[in-house]
Amino acid sequence: MNDSNREPEDCSILIVDDDRTMRNLLKIALEQEGYRTFEAKNGQQCLEQYSYQKPDMVLMDAIMPGIDGFTCCRQLRSLSNNNYVPILMITALDDQDSIDQAFAAGATDYVTKPIFGSVLLHRVNHLLSNGRTLRRLNLLESRLAKQQQWQRLEYQISHQWQKSSSLKSLLQDCLQQLQTHLEAERLGVYRIDGKLITEVIAPAYPSVKTFPWEEITLLRVYQSTYQQGKTVVLNFSENIALSTEQISFFEQLSLKNLTLVPLLVNNNLWGILWIHHCRVSYQWETWEIERLSHLSNLLAISSEIMK
């Protein structure tokens, strides 16, 4: 089977069947084609394996003891980020009601036993290719929606500049809109002399006023980076180049992500915008960082004008 989109070594398939012989046959056929496989003998194991292994595709028998394939399929589809994972239902049932039930449960396709190897492999390859295409389309749609949100945000903030009569009011309004847009728990602006200009905090999250501002902004660590106009993004679920003491300091603030944006005026460091994500990590895209940096520098320039 020639398919330029096919990359079996990058694809994993979860085989779900209470019949060990059937699982072995499917495993051998798929691994001979280069796919990685995982196995589950019932619906409960399928749900556990799916959450742990995050396969690219699921082959599932419809009739199993306990949680049957139809119920398991519905539960898989209820999981987040699972709309584009192909689920191929395999069963001896070939009546129209069973086929309708499989598709209603969320199955992508349906094949009946006895299974012919060439037909199955062609179907698997086709479904994986379609799944990749759908994921790419979803990514493009998500990116377009984000870009439109940023455009609206920039318009709202530029409109706010025309109405604000004070620096604190301007920054407060802008940070509140950024907080909503980014779903962040804390945002704030420190001037380079250490003055906290303003901060916006979600309910039940403490202020950073009592913490040293050099620690909040990591000024000693990243000052040269800031002076180059580069944003720093730290994900605390990964290995980061900070000391144990610095990591312990940020653990007090329950951070998942720390984003530090330099505010430049005439290529000089005016201040630092910090953004705290505490509940979930925010996945920044490169173009988002660029727009945030541009917006932040406009805030700094406006702040100087309004002094």
N, C-alpha and C positions, 0 to 999 in steps of 0.2 A: 504494500500500500504506500504510494508516494504522496506525501502531503508536506508542502514546504513549511506549514505552520506547526508541524508536529515536532515536539521536543519531549519524547517519552521519559528521558532521564530526569527531567525537571518536574514530572507529574507523579503524584501519588494517588492510589485508588484504594478505597476502603471496601472490602468484600464482606457482605453481611448475609449469612445463611446458616441455618441450624444443622445442615448436612455437611459433615466434615469432608466427605468425598467431593461434594460440589465445590466447596471452598478451595480444596487442593487443586482441582482441575482448573478453576478460574485463575488461581494464583500462578500456576505453571504457565498457562497460556499468556497471561499479562506480563509476567516477568520475562518470558522469552522475547517479548516485544520491547523490553527495556523499561517498563513501568515499575515503580516501587509500589508494593502492596502492604496493606494491613488487614487484619481479620477481626471479625466479631461474629459470635455464634447466636446472638439474639438482639432484640431491639435495645435493651438496656446497655449492653456492651457497645452497641453501635453509637449511642449518644455519648458515652464516655470516651470512646476512641475518637469520635469526630471532634469533640472539644479539645482533646489532647493533641492529636496528630494533624488536624486541620487539612484533610485531604483535598485534592482537586476534583475528585469525583467519588460517587458512592454507587456500588452495585448491590442491590438489595432484593432478597427473596420476599415475596408478598406474604406467604403463609409461614409463620414462625410461632412457637409457644410464647406465652407472656405478651409482650408488646409486639404486635404483628407489624408487617412491613408498611401497611397503610398508615397506621397510627404513628409509627416511628418516622415515616416520611413527613407527616404533618408537624411533628415536634422538631424535626431538623429545620424545616422551613420557618419555624417560629424563632429560630436563633438569629441573632443579628449578623449582618453581612453574609447571609447564606442564600440570597436570591439568585445568584449566578453560578452556584455549584451544581453541576449536572447530577441527577439521581436517576439511574437506570433500574427500573423494576424488572426482576426476573422471576418468573413463576410458571407453574403448569396451568394456571387458570387462563383461559382464552375467550371467555364469554364477554359480551359487550359491557355488562354491568361491572365486572371486575376491572376492565380497561378504563371505564369511566371513573371508577373509584380511585384508581391509581393516579390519573391525571388530576382529579379533584383534590387528592392528598398533596399534590405538588410534585409528582414525578415528572421528569423531563421527557422520558421515553419509556417504552414498555416492550419487552421481548419475552416470548414464551419458550418453554422447554418442549422438546429437546433443543439444545443450543448448538448451532453450527459455529465452529471457531472463527471462520473467516467473516461470517456475518457479525458476530459479537465484536470482533476487533475493529471492523469497519465502523460499527455503531459507536464504540468507545472513542475512537479517534475523531469521528465527526462531532460528537457531543463535546469533547474537550476543546476542539477548535472553536465551536460556537460559544462555549463558556468564556474562552479568552477574549473573543470579539466583544461579547456583552460586557465583560469587565472593563475593557478599554473604553467602550462607549459610556459606561457609567462614570468612569474617571473623568472623561471629557465633559460630561454634563455637570458633574460636581464642581469641576474647575470653573466652568462658565458661570455657575450659580455663585461661586465665591467671588469671582471678578465683578459680577454685578452688585454683590453686597458691598464690596470695597468702593465701587463707584458711588453708590448711594451714601455710604459713610462719609466719603470725602466731600460730597456735595453738602451733606448736613453740617459737617464741621465748618466748611468754608462759609456757609450761611450763618453759622453761630458766631463766627469771627466778626461779622458785620454788626451783630447785635450786642456783643459783650462790651461792657464798660470797664471791666477790671481784669487783670491778669489771672487772679485766682478763679474768678467766675468762668473765664475762657477755658482754662485748663481743666477745671472741674467738669464742665459740660462735655468737653472733648473726651476725657477719660471715662466718663460714664457711658458715652456712646461706644467707645472702644471695648469697655468691659462687656457690654451686651453683645457686641459683634464677635468677640473672641471667647466669650463664656469663661472669663477669667475670674478668679476669686479676689485678687488684689492687683491694683495698678497704682503707680505713683511716680512723681517727678522730683528728683533731687537736683538742685543746682550744684555746680562744681565746687562752690564754697561750703557745701554741706547742708544748706538750708533745704528742708522738705517743703516744697512749694504747695503740693497737694497730694492726696491719696484717695482712692476710691476702693471700698472694701465691701465684699458680699456679707450678708448677715451671718453672725456666729463666727466670723474670722477676725482675729485680733489685728490691731494696728501695728506698724513696724516702728512707731515713733520712739519706742524705748530701746531699739537696737542700734548699734553703731552704723552710721550711714556708709562708712567705707566697706563694712562687711556686706551690707545689703547690695551695694553696687559692685563689689569686688574690684574696687578702683585700683588697688595696688597690683592686682593680678593682670588686669586687662586694660590699663591706662593707655598703653601704646596702641592696642587694638582699637579702642574708642577714638583715639586721635586720628586714626586712619578711616574713621567713619564706618567701621564694621560692627554689625550686631552680633552679640554672643547669645547662643541658645544652649542651655544645659538640660539634659534629660537625666533625672536622678535614678532612673531604672537601668541606666547604662553606666559603664566605667567612665568617669570624668576626671579631668586633670586638676583636682583640688585636693588639698590636704585633708587628713582625717578630721581635724578641728573645724575646717570650713564646711565639710559635709555635715558634721554634727550640728553646726550652727543652723544650717538650712533645714535640717530635720525638725528643728523646733517649730518651723513654719509649715511643716507637712507638705513640702513641695513635690510635685511630679515634674514640672517644667519651670525653669527660670529663664526669662528672656530679658536681656539688657540691651537697650538701644541708645547709642550716643546721640545727643542733641548738639548739632554744630551750628555756629553762627560765624560766617566768614572763615570757614575751615578751622575755627577754634572750638574746643570742647566747652560748651555752655552748661550742659547738664546731662543727666541720664534718666531715661524712662525705664522703669522696671515693671515686668508683668509676671505675676505668679499664677500658675495653674496648679491647683491643689487636689482636685478630685480626679481628673484625667489628664494625660499628657496631650498637649496640642501638637499636631503634626504640621509644622510649618512647611510651606513650599517656597522655593527660591524667589519667585515673583512676589509672594506675599511679604517676605522680608524686605524686598526693595520698596514696596509701596508703603510699608510701615516706616521704614527709614526716611523716605521722602516726606511723609506726613509729619513725622517727629521733628524734622528739621524746620518745617514750616511753623510748627508750634514754637520752636525755640526762637525763630526770627520774629514771629508775632509777639512773643514775650518781651523781647528786647525793645521792640517798637512801643509797646504799651507801658514800659517802665516809667 
